[in-house]
Amino acid sequence: MTVTHQRLILASASPRRRELLGLAGIAFDIVVSPVEEPAPDTGEHPAAYAARMARLKAAAVAGQHPDAVVLGADSVVAVGETILGKPADAADALRMLTLLSGRTHQVVTGCALFAPDREPEVFTVSTDVTMLELSPARQAAYVATGEPMDKAGAYAIQGGAAAFVTSICGSYTNVVGLPLAEVVTFLRRLTPPPHHAVSPSPRPANPRSVTAATTTSPPQTAQKPGSSP
């Protein structure tokens, strides 16, 4: 699928984002952003933090590749105003899973698109996710698989945690790591619609060059009343 005529760079090392763009048939290159992810500012809203991180990641790569379209993204899990990033260790993963157990939380992904000669496009998408009650033993078994360790909120909905989720409201791909429908929509805005050449209308004929054909009917002879033709 061609959504932009310019080179597209994904500024992320996430295999999940790479897979999602690939499933959409979008051609792109990967340049991992060198930006370190700082902790949220005190009182910073989850959506604001995700948007700020996405912008920082995209801006760093766009500076290296000014002629390309650069997509940066960052996902966080939020319980109210509490932001859950990637767990620091197994104990931190257990803490996060305990917090998510039996309740609804939000997965927020910030996306930033940098394109030549345009202002950056930055937006966020939020999805509500509800988990069932998880026993401590089930949480520990999941953490022992190692899967939660590089995931925001310490779980992967496309992995072993699929059986933990009772419902979602919103974009599924957003929970995986990239709101694909929204990203494609923004990418399409960067490509102007194709210009269709309009054939010139035929020039009207010069009235002076047109000779009207005149039909002359033969003269009729008047007949006397009562006579046959």
C-alpha positions as CSV (number, residue, x, y, z in Angstrom):
1,M,0.0,0.0,0.0
2,T,1.3,3.4,-0.9
3,V,0.2,6.0,1.6
4,T,2.9,8.6,0.9
5,H,5.2,9.2,-2.0
6,Q,8.1,10.0,0.4
7,R,10.3,7.6,2.3
8,L,8.7,6.5,5.5
9,I,10.8,5.8,8.6
10,L,9.5,4.1,11.7
11,A,11.5,5.6,14.6
12,S,11.0,2.6,16.9
13,A,12.6,-0.7,17.8
14,S,9.3,-2.3,18.7
15,P,8.7,-5.5,16.8
16,R,5.0,-5.1,17.3
17,R,4.8,-1.8,15.5
18,R,7.0,-3.2,12.7
19,E,4.6,-6.1,12.4
20,L,1.5,-3.9,12.4
21,L,2.8,-1.6,9.6
22,G,3.8,-4.7,7.7
23,L,0.4,-6.2,8.0
24,A,-1.0,-3.0,6.5
25,G,1.3,-3.5,3.5
26,I,3.1,-0.2,4.1
27,A,6.7,0.1,2.9
28,F,9.0,1.7,5.5
29,D,12.5,1.6,6.9
30,I,13.5,1.4,10.6
31,V,15.8,3.9,12.3
32,V,15.7,3.4,16.0
33,S,15.5,6.7,17.9
34,P,18.4,7.4,20.2
35,V,16.2,9.2,22.7
36,E,16.1,7.9,26.2
37,E,12.6,7.9,27.8
38,P,12.5,10.1,30.8
39,A,10.1,9.5,33.6
40,P,6.8,11.4,33.5
41,D,6.8,14.9,35.0
42,T,4.9,15.3,38.3
43,G,1.2,15.4,37.6
44,E,1.7,14.8,33.8
45,H,-1.4,13.4,32.2
46,P,-0.9,10.0,30.5
47,A,-1.9,11.3,27.1
48,A,0.4,14.3,27.4
49,Y,3.3,12.1,28.4
50,A,2.7,9.6,25.5
51,A,2.5,12.5,23.0
52,R,5.7,14.1,24.4
53,M,7.6,10.8,24.1
54,A,6.4,10.2,20.6
55,R,7.4,13.7,19.5
56,L,10.9,13.4,21.1
57,K,11.5,10.1,19.4
58,A,10.3,11.2,15.9
59,A,12.1,14.6,16.2
60,A,15.5,12.9,16.8
61,V,15.3,10.8,13.7
62,A,13.7,13.5,11.6
63,G,16.8,15.6,12.3
64,Q,19.0,12.9,10.8
65,H,16.7,12.3,7.8
66,P,15.1,15.6,6.9
67,D,13.8,14.4,3.5
68,A,11.8,11.5,5.0
69,V,8.4,11.1,6.7
70,V,9.2,9.9,10.3
71,L,6.7,8.1,12.5
72,G,7.4,8.0,16.3
73,A,5.2,6.3,18.8
74,D,5.0,5.6,22.5
75,S,2.4,3.6,24.5
76,V,1.6,3.7,28.2
77,V,-0.9,2.0,30.4
78,A,-2.8,4.2,32.7
79,V,-5.0,3.5,35.8
80,G,-6.6,6.8,36.3
81,E,-3.8,9.3,36.3
82,T,-1.2,6.7,37.3
83,I,1.1,5.9,34.4
84,L,2.5,2.3,34.0
85,G,5.5,2.0,31.7
86,K,7.7,-1.0,31.3
87,P,8.5,-2.9,34.5
88,A,11.9,-2.5,36.0
89,D,12.0,-6.1,37.3
90,A,9.8,-9.1,38.1
91,A,8.6,-7.5,41.4
92,D,7.6,-4.4,39.5
93,A,5.7,-6.5,36.9
94,L,3.8,-8.2,39.7
95,R,2.9,-4.8,41.2
96,M,1.5,-3.7,37.8
97,L,-0.5,-6.8,37.2
98,T,-2.0,-6.6,40.7
99,L,-3.0,-3.0,40.0
100,L,-4.7,-4.0,36.7
101,S,-6.4,-7.2,38.0
102,G,-10.2,-7.0,38.0
103,R,-10.5,-3.5,36.7
104,T,-10.6,-1.3,33.6
105,H,-7.6,0.6,32.5
106,Q,-6.5,2.7,29.5
107,V,-3.9,2.0,26.9
108,V,-2.7,5.3,25.4
109,T,-0.5,5.6,22.4
110,G,1.0,8.9,21.3
111,C,2.0,9.2,17.7
112,A,4.1,11.9,16.0
113,L,4.6,12.3,12.2
114,F,7.3,14.6,10.9
115,A,7.3,15.4,7.2
116,P,9.4,17.8,5.1
117,D,8.0,21.3,4.9
118,R,5.1,20.6,7.2
119,E,4.3,21.1,10.9
120,P,4.5,17.9,12.9
121,E,1.3,16.0,13.4
122,V,1.0,14.7,17.0
123,F,-2.0,12.8,18.3
124,T,-3.0,10.2,20.9
125,V,-5.4,7.3,20.9
126,S,-6.9,5.7,24.0
127,T,-8.5,2.2,24.4
128,D,-10.3,0.9,27.5
129,V,-9.2,-2.6,28.5
130,T,-10.9,-4.7,31.2
131,M,-9.1,-7.5,32.9
132,L,-10.5,-10.3,35.0
133,E,-9.4,-11.0,38.6
134,L,-5.9,-12.6,38.5
135,S,-4.8,-14.8,41.4
136,P,-1.3,-14.2,42.7
137,A,-0.3,-17.6,41.4
138,R,-1.5,-16.8,37.9
139,Q,0.3,-13.4,37.9
140,A,3.5,-15.1,39.1
141,A,3.3,-17.8,36.4
142,Y,2.8,-15.1,33.7
143,V,5.8,-13.0,34.9
144,A,7.9,-16.2,35.0
145,T,7.5,-16.5,31.2
146,G,9.4,-13.2,30.8
147,E,6.9,-11.8,28.4
148,P,5.8,-8.8,30.6
149,M,9.3,-7.4,31.0
150,D,9.4,-5.2,27.8
151,K,5.7,-4.3,27.7
152,A,4.0,-1.2,29.0
153,G,1.8,-2.3,31.9
154,A,3.6,-5.7,32.1
155,Y,1.3,-7.5,29.7
156,A,0.9,-8.3,26.0
157,I,-2.7,-8.6,24.7
158,Q,-1.4,-10.4,21.6
159,G,0.5,-12.9,23.8
160,G,-0.1,-14.8,27.0
161,A,-2.3,-12.1,28.5
162,A,-4.9,-12.5,25.8
163,A,-6.7,-14.8,28.3
164,F,-6.7,-12.1,30.9
165,V,-8.8,-9.6,28.9
166,T,-12.5,-9.7,29.2
167,S,-13.3,-6.7,26.9
168,I,-11.8,-3.8,25.1
169,C,-13.5,-0.6,23.9
170,G,-11.6,1.1,21.1
171,S,-8.7,0.2,18.8
172,Y,-7.2,-3.3,19.3
173,T,-4.1,-2.4,17.4
174,N,-3.6,0.5,19.7
175,V,-3.3,-1.9,22.6
176,V,-0.8,-3.9,20.7
177,G,1.3,-0.8,20.2
178,L,0.1,1.3,17.2
179,P,-3.4,2.7,16.3
180,L,-3.1,1.5,12.7
181,A,-6.3,3.0,11.3
182,E,-5.5,6.5,12.7
183,V,-1.8,6.3,11.5
184,V,-2.8,5.4,8.0
185,T,-5.4,8.2,7.9
186,F,-2.7,10.8,8.9
187,L,-0.2,9.4,6.4
188,R,-2.7,9.7,3.6
189,R,-3.1,13.4,4.4
190,L,0.6,13.9,3.5
191,T,-0.1,12.7,0.0
192,P,-2.0,15.1,-2.2
193,P,-4.7,13.5,-4.4
194,P,-3.6,12.6,-7.9
195,H,-3.9,15.4,-10.4
196,H,-6.1,14.3,-13.3
197,A,-5.4,16.2,-16.5
198,V,-8.6,17.7,-17.9
199,S,-9.0,17.5,-21.7
200,P,-9.6,20.9,-23.2
201,S,-13.1,21.4,-24.4
202,P,-13.5,21.6,-28.2
203,R,-13.4,25.1,-29.5
204,P,-16.8,26.3,-30.8
205,A,-16.9,26.6,-34.5
206,N,-16.5,30.1,-36.0
207,P,-20.1,31.2,-36.9
208,R,-18.7,32.9,-40.0
209,S,-17.3,29.6,-41.3
210,V,-20.6,27.8,-41.1
211,T,-22.9,27.9,-44.0
212,A,-26.5,27.0,-43.2
213,A,-28.1,24.7,-45.7
214,T,-31.3,26.0,-47.0
215,T,-34.0,23.7,-48.4
216,T,-36.3,25.2,-51.0
217,S,-39.6,23.5,-51.5
218,P,-41.0,23.4,-55.0
219,P,-43.8,26.0,-55.5
220,Q,-47.3,24.6,-55.3
221,T,-50.0,25.4,-57.8
222,A,-53.3,26.6,-56.3
223,Q,-56.2,24.5,-57.3
224,K,-59.7,25.5,-58.0
225,P,-62.5,24.4,-55.7
226,G,-63.9,21.0,-56.7
227,S,-61.0,20.0,-59.0
228,S,-59.0,16.8,-58.4
229,P,-55.3,17.0,-57.8
